[in-house]
Amino acid sequence: MPTLTRSEAVERASLVDVEDYHVDLDLTASGDTFRSRTVVRFRARAGAATFLEFEPADVVSMTLNGTPLPPSASTGARLELTGLAESNELVVDAHMRYSNDGEGLHRYTDPADGHTYLYQHLFINNAGRVLPSFDQPDLKAVFRVSVTAPEDWLVATNGALVSRDGGRWEFAPTKRISTYLASLIAGPYHVVTAEHDGIPLALYARAALAEHLEAQAAELFELTRQSLDRFHEMFRIRYPFGHYQQAFAPEFNFGAMEYPGLVVFRDEMIPRSAVTDSERERRANVIAHEMAHMWFGDLVTMAWWDDLWLNESFAEYLGSRVTAEATRFSDAWTTFAMQRKAWGLRADQRPSTHPVAPSRVGDTEEALLNFDGISYAKGAAVLKQLVAWLGDDAFLAGLNDHFEAHAYGNATLADLLGALSKASGRDLSGWAEVWLRQAQVNTLRAEVTRDGANYAEVAVLQSAPAEHPTLRPHRIGVGLYDRAADGSVVLRERLDVELEAVGRTVLTELTGKPAADLLLLNDGDLTYAKIRLDEDSAAAVPVLLPRLDDSLARAVVWAATLDAVVDGERPIAELVTLVLAALPVESETAVVEDVLRATRGLVDRYAGPETRPAALQLLAQAADRLLAAVQPGDSRQLAAARGLIGATTDTARLRGWLAGDNVPDGLAIDADLRWLILYRLSVLGSAGGEEIDAELERDRSASGEQWAAACRAARPDAAAKEAAWTAIVGDSTLSNRLAERTASGFWQPEQLELLEPYVERYFTDMPEMLRTRSGMSAEHIATMAYPSVAVSERTRQLAAALIATPGRNQILRRVVQDSDDDMRRALAARG
Ligand SMILES: [Zn+2]
């Protein structure tokens, strides 16, 4: 994949002004290529030379201003142009390759019915895989798209449909958009349409998902309407891109992508089996997140990838906010506090940490690697803190001014800070310096001394890691929770505290007050920091946590508790005991799921081979108790069942559920739950290849195929492991998703002896995988295939050797460095 450097982009933007692209695609030929005829009209400095991104399979013809270009102008990655006029017309006719890695024009064949589906994904630098283009965010242009497709297909793009004649589709020109935002889907997609407030709405999914799309359309449209209305209340500029279409596409790398007028989601978001309410909440959040991008990212776009965070942090913040304020999922901030922030905190403490707003991203590859928990979750948490500090009115006024000043153009962090400063009357430069320009996280630790039953002194200790010593101002809530006579836990008082950027702040207002049973820093989750409870409060958590009514307060306590285990400050055994006590009475499904998932991950890596089986058994017991406690059909029932299936070693019980015996009332053993059971049986060596084949025969679907790949890779069988490993590292015909699912099943802490040779092979074989795969799917596969559960000094030595080898791929280096840092913590915690 060609990499574009920042300086190349700056230079090109100074030479070129793009008017429009007329892209004419012919998708009717068989084989691995499609025809792409493009006319690019652009202005340039007369006599200048420049280039476009262009990766053809072969070129039919190329002319610039009517003159044929020599074949050598196309280098395979770029199209070099010299002797430009002031006004130019480039005409290129070429065959381009379909992709199977989720970038460019991805082609998918549905095993359910043999239908073929395409979607286009050009982010971050893949536009050249579909058309010759000036592929950088600040060279916006109008796109006019025409498509010839098989007659039974549906085609949709950013622009509205103007005419259709059989397989010939013509679309209206778009507004000025960046190249990475040009979108297209094609195939026998099923469609459901509606309308809201003058905006045409549409939903698309594979024909095999038609029944599920129809069943879920009412909910999807309701969320879309609610979110649109809320954005229209907040923003002065109405939704600017005409229709609002949402497509659910197979093997999409991201959760979704914010193409103006045609958002594309991964089609796992149209589930065919039962899901929990928190999974529905996550989908609602993604819908709102992508819609937020219509203003932040699509209408006003970053000038260069330095400000990727501007896109993602805002969309993440507004996604949670709009979900909480406008939809039935009013606890969306609890999910954010538990799940999303943990993602940001982990990324922020790794060797690869970077500022939310890096001052200089050198090229597109580095930009892609910054596409992490820092750009999304930390950035959003920091914005939440900014809103707490500025006040909401000033925040929204500044945003609206920003949109109006830069609509259909590009803007930088400085532009945004200028607008917010003007609206609030506050100078934001100091705030931006510590929160956006400095990496890493502060720890806020409560320090309590008592005088009998009263506080003698309560202080907040703020610290930072030695290599990133910045302390920050924090505005936080401090909750005082007491245990009432009837056992319930009540909030006595919540202080609103402004902490200076100093190491120790005494909360004088608490001196002499009766000590609380639980003193909770960052109650309300306004700031971004690691939280540590005082000793007495920490000791009271097992008793108090189950009785704390406020789900957001519980999330803050859970997050602090899990984080203390991650850091090795608290033993994993203590966490498992807490889970056993608190999980069976937890009322929030999102908290149940996250506690089970996070604890399971820690048990697999932090508990040694002698202690892991017992810890896993306790985890299974916690899930089982919750399963027994909830009402049939409650979302927690499914969450508990999944947790139990994943942790139990009771194969007889699992086989019973598969056969329909002793299944809890209200729990449907549907297609995906059957596969989850079979997956666990595969890990435990209780299910063989034939049984997996038989299940796939029963469920010949996209999901079935992916599950089967994971199950096969998970079997403790030498031949199965070898086949899976070969597929992961060497089979580039395997699609992004099938390779990921194979990698996800490969490493199992139950199978360390069998897997021993593959620890070394990861480090010798992965560089080869990265020669044939690139981009986001390569990063996913390298991460999932890492021997994270082979926790040993030997693994760390191999990692160190790879990192020290010059010339290693940047993606692989980042994955290994970060995965190794996780292992460092696990080893330290094992002691
Ligand atoms: Zn986004």
Boltz pocket constraint, residues with backbone or C-beta under 6 A from the ligand:
constraints:
  - pocket:
      binder: B
      contacts: [[A, 256], [A, 258], [A, 289], [A, 290], [A, 293], [A, 311], [A, 312], [A, 315], [A, 316]]
      max_distance: 6.0
